[in-house]
């Protein structure tokens, strides 16, 4: 079978086993701008909208996506999206087999480094009603120690000095909101789709703090008229590899420069606060609510924290993929016992969710061999993820007199990972905005956790909490002194 290049003209030539958009893509209005067009967005939010557009009724065509890339490495995504008319393949992988579909909900793609004015005008356009974000947990400029805005971050220092030439997401949002304010337009709804507890509230707090440093009047206008709905998103989506491109070409006969592979499971819970209107996401499985927090807390504390627990020890033991790590009895016990004994007691009831069944499903999802989720991907930006996913449970457990042994072990495994090599001397890649500083402190401290624990911008008051510092210190010393395997077995015995 000769593989077919993916584009609008070739849709009719694709194999019948591959579902393709049957709606009129040319009629789509790109009224949602999405900043950060990565694998997760394309496997999650764009799929929900594609499902909605597939329903009968022309009213849904008023909702399409305009993707925006802000970073230099987004040029490759621009090239793929433009060559393929915004189309791409989603492959769902499970033990039952693979299925593929073509997603058509991205009507437009703009690459900010080459066309900054076009991005600003798109954001400021009256037709833009929602701006959604997947800019990673580190993209909100939160001082993790204090929870306040990090005005000293290099990106922010630049933006304040060059408000007319934005480079980061906050800079573009502020500049576009200023244009809308000048033109008498209401602000667009800003919806974070990143893994942050209270992600809408965090976005509001951080963006308002930034805008206030630029323009006090603009900040007051945004505080009065802006909307920042909270949301909870969930779908395991490994980074796209050449192996995935080959799979799409050989198994489905499609030449796709940037397909996305994911698990079958997906979930989206959204706070229903959209003064400029929104798609009818509830028609395609999203849950609209007025209280996202219980769902969000459950997911971040169980799924995301467990990802942190398995990835750093997994890399030290020589594993590459999540399912390999979950096949290790010690890691499996670590994840399950941390969820059961240290995290679940901190969670309240969540409407419609059985906690035991939810945790069983997580173990099954982590163990899915077809997804091949890379531990290195899960371990990126630990300086943002550990404070958001692990430390909140530590704080609550200490306040309630609960156990933190396995949570502290997870932090210690991250510290050991920061040294850069596993016990066989193989490099463990470090992808973190604070990589140089973290690596230097990890090498300086070695088996002594004190150097890394002194990072108050990450640990805040926990840096001075003996129950925490002692637990992390003992765990790190055991990782260096006994080795990863023995230290793990000691903790889960």
SVG drawing of the C-alpha trace seen along z (x, -y; Angstrom):
<svg xmlns="http://www.w3.org/2000/svg" viewBox="-28 -53 58 60">
<polyline fill="none" stroke="black" stroke-width="0.4" points="0.0,0.0 1.4,-3.3 1.3,-5.9 -0.7,-9.0 0.4,-12.5 -2.1,-14.0 -3.8,-17.2 -7.4,-18.4 -7.3,-17.3 -6.2,-13.7 -8.8,-13.0 -11.0,-11.0 -8.1,-8.8 -7.3,-7.7 -8.1,-4.1 -11.7,-3.5 -10.6,-2.3 -9.4,-5.9 -12.2,-8.3 -12.0,-11.7 -13.8,-15.0 -17.1,-15.0 -18.0,-18.6 -17.2,-21.6 -13.8,-22.7 -13.9,-25.8 -16.8,-27.1 -15.1,-27.0 -14.7,-30.3 -11.5,-30.2 -13.0,-31.9 -10.8,-30.0 -7.1,-30.8 -5.0,-28.1 -1.5,-29.0 0.8,-26.0 -0.1,-23.5 1.6,-20.4 0.7,-16.7 -1.6,-17.0 -3.8,-19.8 -4.1,-17.9 -5.0,-14.6 -7.5,-16.3 -9.2,-19.6 -8.9,-19.5 -10.4,-16.0 -13.4,-17.2 -14.1,-20.0 -13.7,-17.7 -16.3,-15.4 -18.6,-18.4 -18.1,-19.6 -19.0,-16.1 -22.5,-16.5 -25.3,-17.7 -26.0,-21.4 -24.4,-24.4 -24.2,-26.3 -21.1,-24.4 -19.1,-25.8 -18.7,-29.1 -16.1,-27.3 -12.8,-26.4 -9.2,-26.6 -6.5,-29.0 -3.3,-27.5 -0.4,-29.7 3.2,-28.8 5.4,-31.2 8.7,-29.3 11.5,-28.8 11.0,-25.0 7.3,-25.5 8.6,-26.2 8.5,-22.4 4.8,-22.3 4.0,-25.3 5.6,-23.5 3.6,-20.4 0.3,-22.1 0.6,-24.4 1.7,-21.6 -1.2,-19.4 -3.9,-22.1 -4.1,-21.8 -5.0,-18.1 -3.2,-15.4 -3.7,-11.8 -4.7,-10.7 -3.9,-7.1 -5.5,-5.6 -3.5,-2.6 -4.6,0.1 -4.2,3.8 -7.1,4.3 -5.3,2.7 -4.8,-0.6 -7.4,-3.0 -6.7,-6.1 -8.7,-9.2 -8.0,-12.5 -8.7,-15.7 -9.8,-18.8 -10.7,-21.3 -7.6,-23.4 -8.6,-25.9 -5.5,-28.1 -2.0,-28.2 0.2,-31.2 3.9,-31.2 4.5,-34.3 8.3,-34.7 7.7,-35.2 4.4,-37.1 4.0,-38.7 1.6,-41.4 -0.7,-38.8 -0.9,-37.0 -1.7,-40.2 -4.4,-41.1 -5.9,-37.6 -6.1,-37.9 -7.5,-41.4 -10.1,-40.5 -13.7,-40.8 -14.4,-37.3 -11.9,-35.8 -14.0,-34.7 -11.8,-32.3 -8.0,-32.0 -6.9,-28.6 -3.5,-27.7 -1.3,-24.6 1.9,-26.4 3.2,-23.8 3.1,-24.2 6.1,-26.4 4.6,-28.9 2.6,-30.8 5.5,-32.5 4.6,-31.3 7.1,-31.5 6.5,-28.0 7.7,-28.9 5.3,-31.8 2.6,-31.2 3.0,-34.8 4.0,-36.1 7.6,-35.8 8.3,-39.3 12.0,-38.7 11.8,-35.9 13.9,-36.7 10.8,-36.5 8.9,-39.0 11.9,-41.4 12.1,-41.4 8.3,-41.8 8.1,-44.8 11.1,-46.4 9.6,-45.7 5.8,-45.8 5.5,-46.6 7.4,-43.4 6.1,-40.5 7.7,-37.1 6.0,-35.0 2.3,-34.1 1.7,-36.7 3.3,-39.4 1.0,-38.5 -2.1,-38.3 -1.4,-41.7 -0.7,-43.4 -3.8,-42.0 -6.0,-42.8 -4.6,-46.4 -5.7,-46.6 -9.2,-45.3 -9.5,-47.7 -8.5,-50.6 -11.0,-49.4 -13.9,-49.1 -14.1,-45.3 -14.7,-43.0 -11.8,-40.7 -11.7,-37.2 -12.2,-34.4 -8.9,-32.9 -9.0,-29.2 -6.0,-27.3 -5.8,-23.6 -2.6,-22.9 -2.2,-20.6 -2.5,-23.2 -4.8,-23.0 -7.3,-25.9 -5.6,-26.6 -8.1,-29.4 -7.6,-31.1 -3.8,-30.8 -4.0,-32.3 -6.1,-35.2 -3.8,-36.0 -0.5,-35.7 -1.7,-37.5 -3.3,-40.4 -0.1,-40.8 1.8,-41.0 -0.7,-43.4 -0.7,-45.6 3.1,-46.1 2.4,-47.3 -0.8,-49.3 -2.8,-49.7 -6.0,-50.8 -5.8,-47.8 -5.4,-45.5 -8.5,-47.0 -10.5,-46.6 -9.4,-43.0 -10.2,-42.2 -13.7,-43.6 -14.6,-42.1 -12.3,-39.1 -13.2,-35.5 -10.8,-32.7 -12.7,-29.3 -11.0,-26.5 -10.7,-23.2 -9.3,-19.7 -7.9,-17.8 -6.7,-14.2 -5.3,-12.0 -1.9,-10.3 -0.1,-11.4 3.5,-10.5 5.7,-12.8 5.6,-12.1 8.5,-10.0 9.8,-8.7 8.4,-5.4 4.9,-6.9 5.4,-8.5 6.4,-5.1 3.4,-3.4 1.0,-5.9 2.7,-5.4 3.0,-1.6 -0.2,-0.6 -2.6,-3.2 -0.9,-4.3 -0.7,-8.0 2.3,-10.3 1.9,-12.6 4.8,-14.8 3.3,-15.2 0.8,-12.6 -0.2,-12.1 -0.5,-8.9 -2.6,-8.5 -4.5,-6.2 -8.3,-5.7 -9.2,-7.3 -10.0,-11.1 -11.7,-13.4 -12.4,-17.1 -14.2,-18.9 -14.8,-22.7 -16.1,-25.5 -19.0,-27.0 -17.9,-30.7 -17.8,-31.9 -19.4,-35.4 -18.4,-35.5 -20.0,-32.1 -18.5,-28.6 -18.8,-25.4 -21.4,-22.9 -18.7,-20.6 -21.1,-18.8 -22.6,-17.2 -19.4,-15.3 -18.5,-14.1 -17.1,-17.0 -18.5,-17.7 -19.6,-21.3 -19.7,-22.3 -19.5,-25.1 -16.9,-23.4 -13.9,-21.8 -11.8,-21.6 -12.7,-18.2 -12.1,-16.5 -8.9,-18.6 -7.5,-17.8 -8.2,-14.1 -6.5,-13.9 -3.4,-16.1 -2.8,-14.3 -3.3,-10.8 -2.4,-10.6 0.1,-13.4 1.8,-12.8 2.0,-9.1 3.6,-9.9 6.3,-11.7 6.7,-8.8 7.2,-6.2 9.3,-8.2 12.4,-9.3 13.0,-5.9 12.1,-4.2 14.8,-6.1 17.3,-5.3 16.5,-1.6 17.1,-1.8 13.5,-1.8 12.5,-3.9 8.7,-3.7 6.0,-4.0 4.6,-0.5 8.1,1.0 8.3,-0.8 4.9,0.3 5.9,3.9 8.5,3.6 6.8,4.9 8.6,2.4 7.6,-0.6 4.0,0.7 3.8,1.0 5.3,-2.5 2.6,-4.0 -0.3,-2.1 0.7,-2.5 1.4,-6.2 -2.0,-6.7 -3.8,-4.5 -2.0,-5.4 -0.7,-9.0 -2.9,-10.7 -6.4,-9.3 -7.0,-10.2 -6.5,-13.8 -9.2,-13.8 -12.8,-14.5 -15.7,-12.7 -16.0,-13.4 -19.4,-13.2 -19.8,-10.2 -16.3,-8.9 -15.4,-5.7 -11.9,-6.3 -10.8,-2.6 -12.0,-2.2 -10.4,-5.4 -7.0,-4.2 -7.4,-0.8 -8.0,-2.5 -4.9,-4.7 -2.7,-1.6 -4.2,0.0 -3.6,-3.2 0.0,-3.6 0.6,0.1 -0.7,-0.2 2.2,1.2 0.8,-0.1 1.1,-3.8 4.8,-3.6 4.9,-6.8 8.4,-8.0 9.6,-8.4 11.8,-11.3 8.6,-13.1 6.9,-12.5 9.9,-13.8 10.2,-17.2 9.9,-20.4 10.1,-18.7 10.7,-22.2 7.1,-23.0 5.6,-19.6 6.9,-18.5 5.6,-21.6 2.2,-21.3 1.6,-17.6 3.5,-16.3 4.1,-19.0 0.4,-20.0 -0.2,-16.5 2.9,-16.7 1.7,-20.0 -1.8,-18.6 -0.5,-15.3 1.8,-17.1 -1.0,-19.4 -3.2,-16.3 -0.5,-14.1 -0.5,-11.8 2.3,-9.8 4.7,-11.3 7.3,-8.5 6.5,-7.7 5.8,-11.3 9.2,-12.3 10.8,-9.3 9.4,-10.7 11.1,-14.1 14.3,-12.3 14.2,-10.3 13.8,-13.6 16.9,-15.0 18.9,-11.8 17.8,-12.1 19.0,-15.7 22.6,-14.4 22.2,-13.4 23.3,-9.7 21.8,-6.4 23.8,-3.8 25.1,-2.3 26.4,-5.7 23.8,-6.3 22.7,-9.9 19.2,-10.8 18.1,-13.9 17.2,-16.9 14.6,-19.2 13.8,-22.0 13.9,-25.8 16.1,-25.7 18.2,-22.8 21.7,-24.4 20.9,-25.6 19.3,-22.3 22.2,-20.2 24.8,-22.3 23.0,-22.0 22.5,-18.2 26.2,-17.8 27.2,-20.0 25.0,-18.2 25.3,-14.7 23.7,-12.4 23.0,-15.5 19.6,-16.9 20.2,-20.3 21.4,-22.2 18.3,-21.4 16.0,-21.7 17.2,-25.3 15.4,-26.3 12.6,-28.3 11.1,-29.3 10.2,-25.6 9.7,-24.4 8.7,-27.6 8.1,-26.8 8.8,-23.1 12.5,-24.1 12.2,-24.7 9.9,-21.8 12.0,-19.0 9.5,-16.2 9.8,-16.9 13.5,-17.7 14.5,-14.7 12.3,-12.3 13.7,-13.6 17.3,-13.6 17.1,-10.0 15.5,-8.8 18.2,-10.6 21.0,-9.2 19.6,-5.7 19.4,-6.2 23.1,-7.1 24.2,-4.7 22.2,-1.6 21.4,-2.1 18.0,-2.7 16.8,0.9 17.6,1.5 16.3,-2.0 13.0,-1.4 12.5,2.0 13.3,0.5 10.6,-2.1 7.9,0.3 8.6,3.2"/>
</svg>
